[in-house]
């Protein structure tokens, strides 16, 4: 028994909603920095201000990069979706929940020193975001009827989302077990794109080239 489909206009409305959530989440990231600027003591120089608030600035840049990366992945998947089913909506809602939690967790890692607990909390939420997006991409890939009128989701896109999940799971384990590494392990997530492109290029290069056929005499 197939799941009921939503009206054809629903994908666009859902994408607008998730786009707005991602934009608001990024905006919330910068609010603590604005509060810091509003409470500057007289006589504080710019180098001193940057040095004192370096953790907050680093957390903002990390949060911005993470949310933008996840938003782009979500956007790419929904570029192939023309119809909705409840499973698609629920998985997208789970992804949205993880995005909404990121500004809160960014504030936590700003006020507390990096530890196994803070790394596990932050990376665990990223695994939730990437995992829900990966399951969503697999579902859309296995149900090409959801892409009616559009290009079906390619397998390479599914592999790319799965690679991010694996990278974040590794970052969760490495960052939690090795305190000195902590959040630096998240750079694994940003290496999945170049690594996937390199693998795809080499894989295509190793494919046998078909010999030209001779015209019949």
VMD Tcl script that draws the C-alpha trace (Angstrom):
set ca {
  {0.00 0.00 0.00}
  {1.55 3.28 -1.11}
  {1.56 6.39 1.02}
  {-0.85 9.19 0.11}
  {0.69 12.07 -1.81}
  {0.35 15.70 -0.89}
  {-0.72 18.40 -3.37}
  {1.81 19.11 -6.12}
  {2.50 22.61 -4.76}
  {3.56 21.28 -1.35}
  {7.26 20.66 -2.18}
  {7.85 24.33 -2.93}
  {6.07 25.40 0.27}
  {8.08 22.92 2.33}
  {11.33 24.12 0.75}
  {10.42 27.74 1.52}
  {9.76 26.77 5.13}
  {13.07 24.92 5.56}
  {14.93 27.75 3.80}
  {13.42 30.22 6.27}
  {14.39 28.02 9.23}
  {17.99 27.78 8.02}
  {18.15 31.55 7.47}
  {16.78 32.27 10.95}
  {19.20 29.77 12.51}
  {22.15 31.51 10.86}
  {20.81 34.88 12.05}
  {20.56 33.61 15.63}
  {24.22 32.61 15.49}
  {25.34 36.20 15.14}
  {23.18 37.65 17.95}
  {25.67 36.82 20.76}
  {28.39 38.67 18.82}
  {26.15 41.71 18.49}
  {25.46 41.64 22.23}
  {29.21 41.54 22.83}
  {29.70 44.64 20.69}
  {26.94 46.43 22.60}
  {28.70 45.76 25.94}
  {32.22 46.85 24.94}
  {34.08 48.58 27.75}
  {35.66 51.93 27.01}
  {39.33 51.78 26.16}
  {39.23 48.25 24.74}
  {41.18 48.02 21.51}
  {40.12 45.99 18.49}
  {42.91 43.37 18.90}
  {41.91 42.91 22.55}
  {38.26 42.58 21.60}
  {39.00 39.94 18.98}
  {41.31 38.02 21.30}
  {38.78 37.95 24.14}
  {35.93 36.85 21.88}
  {37.86 34.47 19.66}
  {35.96 31.36 20.88}
  {32.62 33.01 20.11}
  {33.78 34.10 16.68}
  {35.14 30.63 15.90}
  {31.87 29.04 17.04}
  {29.91 31.42 14.81}
  {32.02 30.60 11.76}
  {31.72 26.88 12.46}
  {27.96 27.11 12.92}
  {27.55 29.19 9.77}
  {29.57 26.72 7.68}
  {27.69 23.73 9.09}
  {24.20 25.18 8.56}
  {25.08 26.37 5.07}
  {26.48 22.93 4.20}
  {23.35 21.15 5.41}
  {21.03 23.67 3.77}
  {22.74 23.17 0.42}
  {22.46 19.39 0.73}
  {18.75 19.65 1.56}
  {18.24 22.05 -1.33}
  {19.93 19.68 -3.79}
  {17.75 16.73 -2.76}
  {14.51 18.69 -3.05}
  {15.54 19.91 -6.48}
  {14.53 16.41 -7.62}
  {11.25 16.21 -5.68}
  {7.96 17.18 -7.32}
  {5.57 15.26 -5.04}
  {5.40 14.78 -1.29}
  {4.58 11.84 0.91}
  {4.33 11.83 4.72}
  {7.71 10.08 5.00}
  {9.37 12.92 3.07}
  {7.70 15.50 5.30}
  {8.63 13.69 8.53}
  {12.27 13.24 7.54}
  {12.49 16.87 6.48}
  {10.94 17.84 9.82}
  {13.58 15.82 11.67}
  {16.28 17.59 9.65}
  {14.68 20.94 10.52}
  {14.70 20.08 14.22}
  {18.45 19.46 14.10}
  {19.00 22.79 12.33}
  {16.92 24.65 14.93}
  {19.01 23.13 17.73}
  {22.33 24.26 16.24}
  {22.25 27.90 17.50}
  {21.55 26.62 21.03}
  {24.40 24.15 20.89}
  {26.69 26.77 19.37}
  {26.00 28.97 22.39}
  {26.79 26.05 24.70}
  {30.15 25.28 23.11}
  {30.98 28.99 23.29}
  {30.42 29.23 27.05}
  {31.91 25.86 27.99}
  {35.39 24.58 27.26}
  {35.75 21.85 24.68}
  {35.29 18.44 26.26}
  {34.10 14.98 25.36}
  {30.60 15.98 26.45}
  {30.34 19.16 24.37}
  {31.83 17.45 21.32}
  {29.43 14.50 21.67}
  {26.45 16.84 22.06}
  {27.32 18.99 19.07}
  {28.44 16.20 16.76}
  {25.49 14.05 17.79}
  {23.12 16.74 16.58}
  {25.03 16.95 13.30}
  {24.69 13.18 12.91}
  {20.93 13.62 13.37}
  {20.84 16.28 10.63}
  {23.02 14.35 8.20}
  {21.37 11.01 8.99}
  {17.84 12.30 8.37}
  {19.00 13.89 5.11}
  {20.69 10.66 4.04}
  {17.58 8.58 4.75}
  {15.52 11.18 2.88}
  {17.80 10.98 -0.16}
  {17.65 7.17 -0.11}
  {13.85 7.28 0.06}
  {13.60 9.74 -2.84}
  {16.08 7.67 -4.85}
  {14.11 4.45 -4.29}
  {10.81 6.15 -5.21}
  {11.41 7.79 -8.59}
  {7.71 8.56 -8.90}
  {8.34 11.40 -6.43}
  {10.46 13.05 -9.14}
  {7.74 13.02 -11.82}
  {8.46 15.85 -14.25}
  {11.96 16.37 -12.86}
  {15.30 14.60 -13.09}
  {15.38 11.64 -10.68}
  {17.81 11.90 -7.80}
  {21.15 10.46 -9.01}
  {22.91 7.74 -7.06}
  {25.96 9.98 -6.66}
  {23.88 12.40 -4.59}
  {22.86 9.58 -2.26}
  {26.48 8.47 -1.90}
  {27.48 12.06 -1.10}
  {24.94 12.33 1.74}
  {26.01 8.97 3.14}
  {29.66 10.08 3.05}
  {28.79 13.06 5.26}
  {27.11 10.75 7.79}
  {30.18 8.52 7.93}
  {32.48 11.54 8.29}
  {30.42 12.96 11.15}
  {30.28 9.62 12.94}
  {34.08 9.49 12.73}
  {34.27 13.09 13.97}
  {31.98 12.17 16.88}
  {34.19 9.27 17.90}
  {37.55 10.97 17.32}
  {36.54 14.29 18.88}
  {35.07 12.60 21.94}
  {37.92 10.17 22.56}
  {40.74 12.62 21.91}
  {40.14 15.91 23.79}
  {43.00 17.67 22.02}
  {41.32 17.08 18.67}
  {37.80 18.02 19.87}
  {35.95 20.13 17.27}
  {38.80 20.05 14.75}
  {37.50 16.61 13.82}
  {34.56 18.30 12.11}
  {36.83 19.22 9.22}
  {36.25 15.66 8.06}
  {32.78 16.74 6.99}
  {34.12 19.43 4.67}
  {36.56 16.99 3.06}
  {33.80 14.66 1.83}
  {32.98 16.87 -1.16}
  {36.50 17.02 -2.64}
  {37.10 13.34 -1.81}
  {33.88 12.31 -3.54}
  {34.71 14.36 -6.65}
  {38.21 12.86 -6.79}
  {36.85 9.33 -6.43}
  {34.20 9.96 -9.10}
  {36.79 11.34 -11.54}
  {39.17 8.43 -11.06}
  {36.35 5.88 -11.26}
  {35.19 7.30 -14.56}
  {38.75 7.38 -15.83}
  {39.16 3.64 -15.16}
  {36.04 2.67 -17.08}
  {36.90 0.81 -20.30}
  {36.50 2.78 -23.47}
  {34.40 1.03 -26.08}
  {36.23 0.28 -29.30}
  {34.90 2.14 -32.34}
  {32.70 0.03 -34.56}
  {33.58 -0.31 -38.21}
  {30.90 0.39 -40.78}
  {29.60 -2.67 -42.53}
  {31.01 -3.24 -45.98}
}
mol new
graphics top color blue
foreach p $ca { graphics top sphere $p radius 0.5 }
foreach p [lrange $ca 0 end-1] q [lrange $ca 1 end] { graphics top cylinder $p $q radius 0.2 }
display resetview
